[in-house]
Amino acid sequence: MSFLCLEMPASSFPFLALLHYKVALLLLLALCNAIKVNGEESNGQCNHKLTLDPRPHSVSILEFGAVGDGKTLNTIAFQNAIFYLKSFADKGGAQLYVPPGRWLTGSFNLTSHLTLFLEKGAVILGSQDPSHWDIVEPLPSYGRGIELPGGRYRSLVNGYMLRDVVITGDNGTIDGQGSVWWEWFTSHSLNYSRPQLVEFVSSDYILVSNITFLNAPAYNIHPVYCSNVHIHNISVYAPPASPFTVGIVPDSSDNVCIEDCNISMGHDAIALKSGWDEYGITYGRPTTNVHIRRVNLQSSSGSSLAFGSEMSGGISDIQVEQAHLYNSLSGIEFRTTRGRGGYIEDIIISDVDLLNVHMAFGAIGHYGSHPDDKYDPDAFPVLQKITLQNIIGTNITVAGNFTGIRESPFTSICLSNISLSINSASSTSWVCSYVSGFSESVFPKPCPDLENSNTSSSCVSLLKPNGRAAVL
């Protein structure tokens, strides 16, 4: 599934500054509205065709008493507006318009068949008072908060068991004002795990586009147990020192497209996950059929593109293409550890350029901690059928670290048409153990474990004759 969104300049609607927006906003209904699949499947999730129906109803947050001064708390206004718009769910849905201003709020929930539209100059600000963020139960595939045992803070913008939801705008902003959360996290002052900016749980047909995300307390966009998610043309930023902030985290979700995004984070830019140890194994929902293309990714202390380490439900059938990874600790990294179970397989990453990246590629079998002592130490993860091809790297320190697990080696690591310029700080280009694979046209020359001719046939089967990525 893919989404089309018509962009119309705000200057086309000078009368939107008037207090009563309802009539004027009907002119915006061509923008990202109700979602219907209409088309045949193609080779990538981002190539699926889609038509959009207009929302027949639209209101402004001003009509519910909101004040955009950056000081007045507007949680009740958002809640009341969405409660009102819920009544239009069976009438084609509705749009909530947020005009220019700084709209301070605590966490609030969305509803199905809703478009949340942020005008240019509109900023939704997350409150820095933790009492304005609800406490909720941990996700069942994690068994506890990701950072602390027990519950977790609810995200700023939430969707639970929803269908057909759009968050879009004329480059409006959602700012989590996360600096206080980072300080609390670093000083171990929190009693619950930090919140995300936007989280959808068990939802279907979700579009996020044309928005800037700033300063998330932890993750920015977290679709978990979701299907048919399209994220495009967004910018995401948190300062380099922000601890474990992550851009987009598809988690136990399927049919996901991420395209045309610029993401610069303290930790990972994009991280694919699927549950934690025994909880993820029991829940058993993988992340699968994900297409990522035309993205610019930067990660100060993590990886531009990460798989895991929480991957116990499995991660498979992932296509990444046309990516620029820069100024990062790690470029592409696969993470797991014994006790995780699950699998990471059928991954094709192609047409990537890396600039100023310490480690270009990593596959680490001893990464991450456990939620508790109930995990099965004999639950060994499987990592196989990973293809990296058509990649150029400049100013790289370590080409690759492929450190597998003795009881469950990483297999079918396929490297093709890769050229990395290694800087003078490098003492060794490749590190390998408990891994097997095949390589061709790779510089610098990889370790012998990745030049196994017995693996060549399985690697070749993963490539099209023209050497470009195929969707498995």
N, C-alpha and C positions, 0 to 999 in steps of 0.2 A: 504494500500500500504506500502511496505517496500523496502528498498534499500540495495543492496549488493555492497561492495567496496573492490576491491583487493588491498592489501597493498604491495608495492615493495620497498625495501630499496634503498635510494639514492646511496649507494655504488655500486649498480648494474650498474650505469650509470656514470662512472668517466668522460666521455667526455662531460657531460652537462656543464662543466665549460667553454667550448669553446664559442666564441662569437655567432656563428650561431647555434641556437638550433633546427631549424625546423625539421631536419631529426631525431635527437636524441629524440625529444619529441614524435615522433610517437610511440616510445616504451612504452610510458606512457599511451597509449590510453585505456589500459585495466582498468585504474583507473576511478572511478565514472564519467560516461559520460551520453549519452542520456538516457532518462527515459521512460520505457514502463511498464504498468501494465500487469502482466501475471500470473493469478492464481485466485483461489476461495477465497471468503471472509472467515475470521476466526474470533475467538472471540475477537481479539484485533487488533487495527489498525497497531501496530508494527509487527504483524504476517503475514501481506499480502505479497505475493510473488511478485518478480519483476525480470525482466531481463534488462540488460544494453547493449546498442549498443555503439560501440566506436565512438569517434569524428574523422572524416576523415581529419580534418585540425587542425594545432596547430602552434602558433607563440609565441615568447617571448616578454615581455614588452621592452626588450633591443632594439628590432628592431624598436621601435618607439621613440628612443632617451631618454628613462628613465635613471636616474642616481640614484644608490642606496646608496648614501652617508648620508642619513638622513637629508640633508640640502636643496638639490635641489627639487623644487616643481615639481611633476610629473603629475599633474592633466591633462594637455593637452595630455601627452603620454597615460594615461589610456583611455581618451576619444577617441583619434584617433585609438588606438588599437581596442577598442570595436566597433567603427564605421566601421572599416575595417572588423572585424569578423562578423558583421551583414550581410554581403553579402553572408555568407555561411549558413544562416539559412535554406534555402530550399535545401541545399546540405548535410544534416546530422549534421550541427552545427560545432562548432569549440571550441578550447581550448586556453585560454590565460595563459601562463606560467610566473610565477613570481619567478625568481631565488633568491638565498641568497643575502641579502642586506637589507638596511633600506630605504623604498620607501615612501617618504613624499608626501602626496596628499591632495587635497580638495575633496569635494563630487563629485562622478561620477555615471553614470547610467549603468546598465548592459543591455543585450539584450537577446532575447529568444534563446534557443538551444545553450547555452554557458556554458562552464566549466571554472571557475576561479581557477587555481591550484597554491597554495603557497608551494614552495619547503621548506625543512627543512632549517632554518636560514633566511627565507624570512619574513620580517616584513613590513606590510603596516601601515604607520603612519598617523593618522589624523592630519591635520594642526591645530596649535593653534591660527591661525589668523581667526577670524570669517568671514572676507570678502571672505574666500575660501569655505564657506558653503552657498549654495543658500538659499533664503527664499521662502517657498512654502505655499500654502493655508492650513488651518486646515483640518483635516479629517472630512468628513460630519457626521459621527456618534458621533463626539465630539463637533462640532460647533465652536470651538476655540482651541487654543493651550492648552495642558493639564496643563501647568504651568502659562501661561499668555494669556490674550485675544489677538485675532488676529492670525497672521501667526506663523510659526515655522521654525526652521532651518532644511533643508533637511539632511537626514542621510548621513553618509560617503559613504556607498555602497547601491545603490538603485535599485529596480526593480519595474516597473509599467506596469501592464497588460502583464506580460510575461508568457511564458510556457517553461518548461524543462530547468531549470537553476540549476547548481551545483556549490557550493563553497566548495572546499576541498583542500587537500594537504598532505604533509608529516609533519604534525604538524607545519605548518607555523603559523604566528601570525598576527592578526589585532589589533592594539593598538590605541585607540582613544585619548590618551594623555589628558584624561579628567580633569586633576587637575585644569586647568585654568577655565574650565566650572563650576566646583564645586565651585570655589572661586567666580565667577561672580554670580552664583545662590544664594549662601549664602549671598552675599553682596547686592542682589537685583539690580545688575548692568545690567541685560539682558533686551532687548526689545522684545525678542521672546523666545518661549519655546526651550529648549535644543534639540539637535539632538540625534538620535540613531546611533549605529554603522552600523547595517544592517537592512534595512526595505524593505519588499516586500508588494506591494499593488495590490489587485485584480489580483493575479498571481496563477498559477496552476502548480503542479509538481515541487517542490522545494526541493533540498537536500543540507544540510549543514553538513559537517562531517570533522573529523580529523584536526581541527583548534583550536587554542587558541585565546580567545578574552580577551583583557585587557583594563581596564580604560575607559570604555564607558562614554561619557558625561551624558547619562541617561540610556536608554535601550540598551541591546546588540543586540538581535535579535527580530524583531517585524514583524511577518507576520500578516497583517490586510486585511480582505476580501479575504483570500486565501483559496485554497483547495489543499489537497494532499501535505502536508509538512512533511518532515522527517528530524529530527535533531538528530544526533547520534555521540558519541565519540568525544565530544568537551569539552574543559575546559574554564571556564569563571571566571574572577576574577576582583574585584575592592576592594580598601581598606575599612575597616570597617567604617571609617568616611566619605566616599563618600556619599553625600546626595541624597537619593532617586534613587540610581542606581539599576537596575533590570536586571536579567539575560535573560530569555526567556519569551516573552509575546505573546502567541497566542490570537488574538484579532478579534472577528467576523470572525473566520476561522473554517474550518471543515476538518476532516480526517487528523489529526495531530498525528505524533509519535515523542516522545522525549525519547531517551533511551541512557544508558551508558554515562551519562554526569556528570561532576564535576563542581559545580557552587557555588561560594562564593561571596556574594554581600553585599553592604552597606545596602540595603533595602530588597526587595524580591528576592528570587532565581528564582522561576517560578511563574508568575502571569497570570491567565486567565481573559480576559476582553471581553466586547462586547458593548462598547458605553456608552455615558454619558447622563443620564436624557432624556429630550425631544428629543434630537438629536439621541440618540441610539434607543429610542422607534420608532421614525419615520423611521430611516434607517432599523431597523428590521432584522438585520442579526445576528443570534446567533453564539456562539462558541460551537461546538458540535462534538462528536465522536473524542475525544482526548484520547490517550493512553500514559501514562508515566510510565517507568519502569527502574529499575537498575540505580538509580540516587543518587548522594551524594549532599545534599543541605545545605547551610549555609547562614543565614541572620542575620546581626548584629542588625539592628533596625526595621526590618519588619518580614515577615513570610517566612519560607522555601518554603511553598506551599500556594499560596493565590488565592482566587476566588473573583474577584471584586477589589475595590468597584464599578468601572464602569462596570456594567453588565446589562444595560437597554435593550439590544437586546436578553438577555437570555444566560445561560450557562447550558448545559445538556449533558448527556451520556458521562461521563468522567470516565476513569478507571486508577487508580494509584496503582502500586504494586512494591514491592522490593525496597523501598526507605529508605535511611539513612539520617536523619535530625539531625543536630548537632549544638551546640554553637549558638543557635538562640533565638531571643526574643520570637518568636512564631513558632510553628511547622506547623500546618495546620489551616488555617483561612478562613472563609467565611465572606465577608464584603458587606454590603449594607446599605441603609438608605431610609426613606420615601421620595418620589419624584423620586426614581430611576425607578419604574416599573420593568418589566422584571422578570426573575426567575433564580434560581439556583436549579437544581433538577437532580435526577438520577445520583448520584455521588457514586462510590464505591472505597474506599481506603483501601488497605489490605497489610499485610506483610511489616510493617514499624517498624523501630527502631529509637527511639529518644534518644539523649544524650545531657545533659546540655542545656535543653530548658526551658525557663521561663514558658511559657504557652503552653501546649501540643496541645489543641484544642480551637478554638474560632469560634463563629458564632455571629457576631455583627450587630445589626440593626440600629446603629446610627453612621456609619463610613463614613467619606468622606464629601466633600463639593459639592456645585452645580456650574455649569458653569456660570449661571446668574440667574436672578429672574423670568425667564419665565417658569420654571419647574412647574409641577402640583403637589401640596403637597398631593393630593389624589391618586397619582400613587404609590400604595403600591407594593413592590416587594414580590415575593413568594419564600420561601426557604423550600424545602421538599425533602423527599426520599434521605437522606444522610446516607450512611453506612460507618462506621469505624470499621475495624475488624482486628484481628491478629496483635496487636500492642504492643510493649514493650518499656517502657520509663525509663531512668535512670537519676537521679538528675533533677527532674521536680519540679518546684515551684508551679504552678497552673495546675491542671488536665484539667479543661475546663471552659470556660466562654461562655455560651449560652444565649445571651440577645437579645430576639426577639423584634418584634414590636407589640404593643397592638392591632392595627387594623388588623394586618396580622401576626399572630404568626408563628414561625417556627415549622413545623410538620414532623413526620416520621423521627426523628433522631434516627438511629439504631446503637447501640454500642455492639460489641461482641468480646469476647476473648481479653481483653485489660488489661495489667498490668503495672502500673506506680509506680515507686519508687519516693515518694515525699520527698524533702529535708526539713531540719529543718527550713528554712526561710519561709515556707508556713504557713499562718494563716487559710486558708480555701482551700479545694481542688476543689470544684465546685461552680460555680455561675450560677443560672438559673432564667430566667423570660420570660414569653410569649413563651414557647417552650414546645413541647411534643415529647416523643419518648419512646423507649424500650431498655433495656440493659440486657445482660446476660454475666456472667463471667467477670465482670469489677471490677478492684480494682485500687484506692479506690472506695468505693461505690458511685455512682453518686447521684445527687439530685433526689427527688421523681418525678419531672417532666419528668425525663428520665427513669422512671420505670413504665410506664403506660401500663398495660396489654391490654388495648384497641388498642394499636398500635402494639402489638406483631405480629399479623397476617400479617400486611403489611410489617413489617421488615423481617419476615421469608421468604416471597416471593422474597426478594431481594437476598437471599443467595442460593448457590448450596447446595445440601445435604452434601458435604464434607467440607463445611464451607469456601471455597475459593471464590474469587470474580467472579461474573458473569458480562458479558457485557450486559447492558440493551437495 
